[in-house]
Amino acid sequence: MAGARARALALGCTAGLLLLLSACADCQCPPGPTARPEPQPPRLDLAPVSFEALAGWQDDDPSEALVAFRRSCETIRDQPDDQPVGRSPIAGRVGDWRPICEDAAALPRGSSGTVARAFFERWFVPYRVSDRGDPEGLFTGYYEPLLHGSRRPGGRYTIPLHGPPPDLVRIDLGRFNPDLAGRWIAGRVADGSFVPYYPRGAIENGALAADRLELVWVDDPIDKFFLQIQGSGRVRLDDGSLIRVGYAAQNGHPYRAIGRDLIEIGALSRDQVSMQTIRAWLEANPAAARKIMDRNRSYVFFEEQRILDEDEGPLGAQGVPLTAGRSLAVDLRFLPLGAPVWLETTAPFPEGEGPLRRLMIAQDTGGAIDGVVRGDVFWGAGDRAEAIAGRMKSQGRYDLLLPRALAPTS
């Protein structure tokens, strides 16, 4: 109450200041509350650097990055020359990338790291990425988990993976206001009003049961929860067959990291939080696990994808298979899909924490990937990929490689 009164006094003095100044030169108004500066929105800054300035550039073998880049080119080449590459104008248009993609396609399959390095040096210029001059950001990892399921519910298989519901409406806000380009909301229409969609807890309690949206049924709610965080995975069915499920839609609620909730309740310390420790806590506390998971109101819907070569990853946001250790998820407001990115950070390898300096290709995005300097490294499938991805929480930076023909500005 005292704070509200002080604000009212300050506003009254401000409004009447011009009228009272001459008549009440000695009046004293209490000082108003100190205004906190508004946080500045993120801003992409680019500064050209040389390849020699990229620590570890000569030590990396970018041959797998070249393979990943070729896959990205398959989607770029199918677009008209005047189509922008990405949401920001920094990456130019498809016509700027077409000769690069044609040259990449002409290189022999299985080209060596030396050939791949020369290709990227020939066509690109590196630009140090920063957010208003700050080049440091957070880099995490993700992987493709394996679940066990069935086409029919029953027995151990009682946990549904849902396809997208027909009443889920996604609205691109950029169509209404150019300043909101890249932003969207999702919800449903109820009684003539657009309302938020059902949150995780309501869906898990059967809000969509009548719609029969179940793709498959799996045997572990915690596996399902982490599958929704990863965005895609494989399911070994009870008949021995293997299917792949990938992200199809999301209910529009913001993603909430339950690691923060476990810190808040004292279950884990900040230094302890990883996918592995979160899973261990959930498994050890089944009575509380559902309640904690429901705090993350975000819910991901899946679609069944064709099984690609088992050595290939799932389809990323660009619609091409991800390459383990070479595909990077980025914030698409700032970096374009298909662009090469030189990453400098560290990773928690099973043999010990070590530097991660390699050429990546931006081929994916995610709900938690938010910021100018922010990335998620795809590590593939299997125990090693899970061990690295689940523990990766590293500070680092990256450089965006853009065609030499462009002269981008921040």
N, C-alpha and C positions, 0 to 999 in steps of 0.2 A: 504493500500500500504506500509506504514512504517513497518508493521509487516512482510509482505512478504519479504521486503528488508532485514530486520534483520535476517530472517531465511536463506536467500541466503548467507549473509555474514558469518553466523555461519557455514553453510555447506561448503563454500569455505575454511574457515580457518581450518576446521576439515580435509578436504580432502588433503590439502597441508601441513599439520602440520609437517609431518616427513621430507618433502623436504626442508621446509623453516626454520626449527628450528635452524640448524647450521649456516645458512647464515643470519638469522634475529632474533637473540636472544632477541633483545629489542622490537620486533614488538608486538603490542597489538591488539588482535582481540576483537571485541565487544562480550560481553557474549550473548549466545543464550538464547532462551526462556526456562524457567524452565519446564522440562518435568513433566507432570502429571502422577502419577502412574496408570497403567492400573487397572480397577476394577477387583477384583478377582471373578472368577466364583463361583457359589454356591457349597458348599460341605457339604454332610451329615456327621455329627459326631454323634457317639453313645456312651453313657456312662451308664453302668449298674447301676440300683438303686434297692432298695427293694420296695415291695408293701407298707411297712410302711411309705416310703418316699413320697407316693402319697397322697397329701392333699385331704381329703374327701373320700378316697377309701372305708373306712368302712361304710360311710353314704350313698353311692350310692346303688341303687337296680339294678344290672346288668341283671335281668331276661330278659328284652327286648333286651339287647345287645346279650344275648345268642341266642334268637330267630333269630336275624339278622345274627349272626355268622353261625348258622345252614344253613341259606339260602346261604351264601357264600360257605360253604362246599359243597353244591350241585354241584357247578361248579368246585371246586378244585378236588373233588373225581373222576370226569369224565376224568381227564387228566392222562397221564402216570407218573409213579413215578419219572422219570428223568427230567420231565418238570420243568424249573425254575419257582419260584413263584415271579412274578414281574420282572421288568427290571434290578433291582440292585441285586447283589448276596447275599445281607444281609439276605434275607428271605429263603434261601435254595431252596429245591426242593419239589415237591408235596409229595414225599415219607416221608419227614420230618413232613408233616401236616396230612397225612392220619390217623395215630392212634388217633390224636387229634379230627379229624372230626368224626371218628367212635365212640369215647367216647361221643362226643356231641350228636350224633344221638341216643345213647343208654340211655341218660338221659330222665326221664319222661317229657312229654309235660306239660307245666305250672309249671316247676320247680321254686322254690322260689329264691329270691335274694341271700339267704345264700348258696344254692346249686350252683347257677351260679357263685358266687364269689369264692367258693372253687374250681370249675372247672378251672377257669382262673388262679388261684394261683397254681394249680397242674401242669398245662401244660406250663405256660409261665413265662418269665422273662421280667420285664420292662426295657427299655432303654431310657434315656433322649435324645431327639433329639435336635440337634443344628446345625446352619449353621456357620461353622468355629468357634464354641464356643459360638455363640449367640443363646440362646434358645427361644428368643421372636419373635413372628410373628403376622400376621394379621389373624383374624377369622371373617368371615361374615356368612350370612345365606341365604337360598333360600327355596322356597316353590312351591307348585303345584297350579297355578292359574286356575280359571274357566272363560272361555270365552263363548260367545253366537254366534252361527253360523248356516250355512245351507249348504246342499250339492250342492245347485244351487245358482248362483249369482242373485242378484236382490233386490230391496227394500233397506233395511238397510244393507244387507249383500253384501258388495262390496270389502272387503279387503281379498286377497287370502293368504292362508297358502300353501306353495309350498312343493312338494316332491322333492327329489334329482334329478338334471338334468342329462341326460345321458352323456353329454360332460364334466362333472366335473371330473377331474383326480386328484387323491391324490397320492403323491409320498412319500414313506417312505425313508428318507435320510439315515437311518441306513443301508439300503441295499447297499449303495454306499460307505459309510465311517462309520466304527464302532464307531468313535468318535461322530457321529451325531445320535446315537441310541436314539429313542424316539422323534426325530424331524421329521417334515413332512412339505411339502408345497402342495398347491392345485392350480389348474389352468385349462386351456383348451388349446387345440391345434388350432392355427389359422395360416393359410398360411405356414404350416410346422414348426412353432415355438411354443414353450410352453410359454404361456402368462398368466398373472394374470386373475382370473375369474372376472366376472362382480361384481362391488361393490354394496352395498345396494341401493344407489340412482338409478343406472341403472336398477336394478331388479324391484324396485318399479315403475319405469317409463315404464315398459313393456318389458324389454329385453328378458324375457322368455315367453312372452304371447303366442307365436306361438307354444310352446312345450306342452301346456295344462297340466301343472304339478300341477294344483290346487287340493289339497285334500279336503278342505272345504273353505267356505267364511265366515269371521267374520265381526262384525259390528263396530270395533273400532281399528284404527291404533296404538293407544298407548297401548292397551291391547296386540296387536300382538307384538309390540316392546318388552314389558316386558316378554312376553312368550318366545321370542327368547333368552332373557337373562337368564331366569330360565331353559330353555332347555326342558321342558315338561309341559303338562297341560291337563286339561279336557275341552271339548267343549260340551255345551248343545245345541243340534240341535233344529231347529224350530218345529220338529215333537215330541219333548219331550224326544228323546233318548239321551244317553250320550256316547261320545266316548273319547278316550284318544289319544293324539298325543305326540310323543317323538322325541328326537334328532335323525336325520338320517345322516346328513352331514353338512359341513360348507364351505363357499366359499374360505377360505384360507387367507382372510384379517385379520390382527390382531384386536382383540377386543379393542375398545376405549370407555372408561367410559365417558359418556356425562356429568356426574356430574362435571368433570373437566372443560368442556367447559362452563357450566353455572357459575362456579366460575370465569372463565377467562373473561366472558362478564359482570360480576358483578351482575348476576341474583340471585345468592345464595352465602353465605359465606361457608367456609370450614366446619364450625361446623353445618351448616344447612342441608348439603347434606344428603339425604336419598332417598329411593325409593319413599316414600310418597311425599316429597317436590319436587322431580323431576317431578313426575306425575302431581302434582298440577300446576307447572309452565307450563308444556306442554299443559295441558287442558286450562289454562288461556291465552295462547299465540298460538292459532292454526295456525296463519300465519307463525310463526317462528318455530313451532314444527317440521315440516317435515325437514327443513333445519338442525336443530340441530340433529335430529335422524340420518340423512344421514351422519353426521360426523363420526358416527360409521359405517365404511365400511363393517364390518363383517355381514354376513347374514347366518342364520341357516335354514336348510331344515328339514322337519319333515316326519315322517312315522306314520301311524295309528297303534296303539297298541291295543291288546285285553284288554278289561276292566277286571281288576282284582277285587278282593274284594275291596269295596270302602274304607275299613279301611286300605288297603295297599297302599303304594306309587307307583310311576311309576318305570319302570325298570331303574336301574342305569347303569353305564359303565360296571359293572360286569355281567349284564344280569339278575339280581335278583331284586325283588321289594325292594324299599327303605323303611326303618323304620323311622317314624317320631321321631325326637329327638335322634336317635341312629345311623343314617347313616351319614358318613362324606365324602365330596369330597376332594381329595388330589391331589398333583402333582405326577403323576405316574412315573416320573423320579427318585423319591426318596422313596416313600412308595408303598408297594404292595397292590393290591386289596385283600380284605378278611382279612386283618390283624386287630386285635384289637388295639385301640388307646385310651390312657387315656388323656382326654382333660381337661385343666384348663384354663378357661377364664371367661368372664362375658357376660350377654345377657340382652337386653332391654325388659324385660317382661312387659306386660301391667300394672302390679301392681307395677313396678319399677325395675330399674337396679339391678341385683343380680348376685351372682356367678353361674357359670356353670361348674360343676365338675362331669364328668360322663364318663363311658366307651362307646366308639363309635366303629363302624366298618367301615373301609375304603372300600366304595362300589361304589364310583363315582368319576368323575373328571370334569373339565370345563375349558374353554378357559382362564378365568381370574384367575385360580388357578395356580399360578406360584411361586415356591419357596420351600425351604426345610421345613420351618415352616410356613405353609399356609393351611388353611382349610375353608370349606364351610359346615355349618351344615344344614341338611335337616330338616325342621320343619313341613312338612306335608301339608295339605290343610285347607282352611277355613280362617276366619277373624283373629283369633289369630295367626295362622302361618304366615299370611301376615304381621301382625303388627310387629312381632318379626323379621322376615327375612328382611323386608324392612329397618329396622333401625339398624341392627346388624353390628357393625364395631368396633371390640374389639381386644385389644392386649392380647396375651396369649401364652401358650406353650403346648406341648404334649409329651407323652411318648409312644413309640412303643413297643407293646408286641410281643416278638418272642419266638418260641419254645425253651424249655430248652435244647433240643438236639443239638441246634446250638450254635456256638461260634462266632457270627457275628463281623465283623470289619467294621469301617467306610469306 
